[in-house]
Amino acid sequence: MENQITTTLQTDARINLLAVFEDTASNLLSTIALFNEQQINIVPPHGGWTAGQIAEHVFKSALQLVPVLNSADKAAKRDPAEKVKMIKDLFLDFEAKFKSASNILPSDGPHNKSELIELLQTVIIQVKEVINSKDLYAISTDLVVPFFGELTRLEWLYLICYHTQKHIHQLKNVGQPL
């Protein structure tokens, strides 16, 4: 009976996560589509990354997490969604600025819009495969984030969503003056 309840809860969590992920991915791709080939490489007047650099960073960060999500895991001995609100609050604070990890920093460019969209579509498919096939309630053991500690796949996947949403907001700000 307990396994059946867990399976039902995980199915509901999967459906909810998939809806958030698909909406986020669609919003990302449609926002990038608003930029033309020249605009994707223009440094914003206030400084910071170009739209192409933001897209590359989002791609690199998600791509880096796919192997983590597909690797070793262990059973969570806590609420598997315990850290989702903390992750959401951190990443959707649009005033907060973070320093990117060096392995997911974007290149200087120039960036090709269609190549970026193709790369993002590829990683979106890979992440959706994880959402649809893996135990979302298990803790991924291959990567521990200093601030958050160990995360369940569910928490990692929401981190991808909220990180991407933060950068969609950034893309819209970069695109406004263009």
C-alpha positions as CSV (number, residue, x, y, z in Angstrom):
1,M,0.0,0.0,0.0
2,E,2.8,2.4,0.9
3,N,4.6,1.8,-2.5
4,Q,1.3,2.5,-4.3
5,I,0.9,5.8,-2.5
6,T,4.5,6.7,-3.2
7,T,4.0,5.8,-6.9
8,T,0.9,7.9,-7.1
9,L,2.6,10.9,-5.4
10,Q,5.6,10.5,-7.7
11,T,3.3,10.4,-10.7
12,D,1.6,13.6,-9.6
13,A,5.0,15.2,-9.0
14,R,6.2,14.1,-12.4
15,I,3.1,15.6,-14.1
16,N,3.5,18.9,-12.3
17,L,7.2,19.1,-13.0
18,L,6.8,18.2,-16.6
19,A,4.2,21.0,-17.0
20,V,6.6,23.6,-15.4
21,F,9.6,22.3,-17.5
22,E,7.7,22.3,-20.8
23,D,6.4,25.8,-20.1
24,T,9.9,27.0,-19.2
25,A,11.5,25.4,-22.2
26,S,8.9,26.8,-24.6
27,N,9.3,30.3,-23.0
28,L,13.1,30.1,-23.4
29,L,13.0,29.1,-27.0
30,S,10.3,31.7,-27.9
31,T,12.2,34.4,-26.1
32,I,15.5,33.6,-28.0
33,A,13.5,33.5,-31.2
34,L,12.7,37.2,-30.7
35,F,16.4,38.1,-31.3
36,N,17.8,38.3,-34.8
37,E,21.3,37.1,-35.7
38,Q,22.9,40.5,-35.0
39,Q,21.0,41.2,-31.8
40,I,22.0,37.9,-30.3
41,N,25.6,39.1,-30.1
42,I,25.0,42.7,-28.9
43,V,26.3,43.5,-25.4
44,P,23.5,45.2,-23.5
45,P,24.0,49.0,-22.8
46,H,24.2,48.3,-19.1
47,G,26.8,45.6,-19.6
48,G,26.6,41.9,-18.9
49,W,26.1,38.9,-21.2
50,T,24.7,39.0,-24.7
51,A,21.6,37.0,-25.4
52,G,23.8,34.4,-27.1
53,Q,26.0,34.1,-24.0
54,I,22.9,33.7,-21.8
55,A,21.5,31.0,-24.0
56,E,24.9,29.2,-24.1
57,H,25.1,29.4,-20.3
58,V,21.6,27.9,-19.9
59,F,22.6,25.1,-22.3
60,K,25.9,24.4,-20.5
61,S,24.3,24.3,-17.1
62,A,21.5,21.9,-18.1
63,L,23.9,19.8,-20.1
64,Q,26.2,19.5,-17.1
65,L,23.4,18.2,-15.0
66,V,22.1,15.5,-17.3
67,P,24.8,13.0,-16.4
68,V,24.2,13.9,-12.7
69,L,20.5,13.1,-13.1
70,N,21.3,9.9,-14.9
71,S,23.9,8.6,-12.4
72,A,24.0,6.9,-9.1
73,D,21.3,7.7,-6.5
74,K,20.1,6.7,-3.1
75,A,16.8,6.7,-1.4
76,A,15.8,10.0,0.2
77,K,15.1,9.8,3.9
78,R,13.3,13.2,3.8
79,D,10.6,15.0,1.8
80,P,11.9,14.7,-1.7
81,A,10.6,18.3,-2.5
82,E,11.9,19.8,0.8
83,K,14.3,22.2,-0.9
84,V,12.2,23.2,-3.9
85,K,10.8,26.4,-2.3
86,M,14.3,27.4,-1.2
87,I,15.6,26.9,-4.7
88,K,12.7,28.8,-6.2
89,D,13.1,31.7,-3.8
90,L,16.8,32.0,-4.6
91,F,16.7,31.8,-8.3
92,L,13.5,33.8,-8.9
93,D,14.8,36.7,-6.8
94,F,15.6,38.8,-9.9
95,E,17.5,41.4,-8.0
96,A,20.0,38.8,-6.7
97,K,23.2,38.4,-8.8
98,F,25.3,35.3,-8.8
99,K,28.7,34.4,-10.0
100,S,28.6,31.6,-12.5
101,A,30.7,28.4,-12.0
102,S,33.7,28.5,-14.4
103,N,32.6,25.3,-16.2
104,I,29.3,26.8,-17.4
105,L,30.6,30.3,-18.3
106,P,29.7,31.2,-21.9
107,S,32.3,31.9,-24.6
108,D,32.8,35.4,-26.0
109,G,31.0,34.4,-29.2
110,P,30.0,35.3,-31.7
111,H,26.9,33.1,-31.2
112,N,24.8,31.6,-34.0
113,K,21.1,31.8,-33.1
114,S,20.0,28.6,-34.9
115,E,22.9,26.6,-33.5
116,L,22.0,27.8,-29.9
117,I,18.3,26.8,-30.4
118,E,19.3,23.4,-31.8
119,L,21.6,22.8,-28.8
120,L,18.9,23.9,-26.4
121,Q,16.3,21.6,-28.1
122,T,18.7,18.7,-27.7
123,V,19.3,19.2,-24.0
124,I,15.5,19.8,-23.5
125,I,14.9,16.4,-24.9
126,Q,17.5,14.9,-22.6
127,V,16.0,16.5,-19.5
128,K,12.5,15.5,-20.4
129,E,13.7,11.9,-20.7
130,V,15.0,12.1,-17.2
131,I,11.7,13.5,-16.0
132,N,9.8,10.7,-17.6
133,S,12.0,7.8,-16.7
134,K,13.9,8.3,-13.5
135,D,13.0,8.0,-9.8
136,L,12.4,11.7,-9.0
137,Y,12.4,11.1,-5.3
138,A,15.9,9.6,-5.2
139,I,18.9,11.7,-4.2
140,S,21.5,12.1,-6.9
141,T,24.9,11.3,-5.4
142,D,27.3,12.5,-8.0
143,L,27.1,16.2,-7.2
144,V,26.6,18.0,-3.9
145,V,25.9,21.8,-4.0
146,P,27.6,23.6,-1.1
147,F,24.6,25.9,-0.4
148,F,21.9,23.2,-0.9
149,G,23.7,20.0,0.0
150,E,22.4,16.8,-1.5
151,L,19.4,17.2,-3.9
152,T,16.8,14.8,-5.1
153,R,16.3,14.5,-8.9
154,L,13.0,16.4,-8.3
155,E,14.9,19.3,-6.7
156,W,17.6,19.2,-9.4
157,L,15.0,19.4,-12.1
158,Y,13.2,22.3,-10.5
159,L,16.6,24.0,-10.1
160,I,17.0,23.7,-13.9
161,C,13.6,25.2,-14.4
162,Y,14.1,28.1,-12.0
163,H,17.6,28.8,-13.2
164,T,16.3,28.9,-16.7
165,Q,13.4,31.2,-15.7
166,K,15.9,33.6,-14.1
167,H,17.8,33.8,-17.4
168,I,14.6,34.1,-19.4
169,H,13.9,37.2,-17.3
170,Q,17.5,38.4,-18.1
171,L,17.0,37.7,-21.8
172,K,13.8,39.8,-21.8
173,N,15.7,42.7,-20.2
174,V,18.6,42.4,-22.7
175,G,16.1,42.4,-25.6
176,Q,14.1,45.4,-24.4
177,P,16.4,48.1,-25.6
178,L,17.0,46.3,-28.9
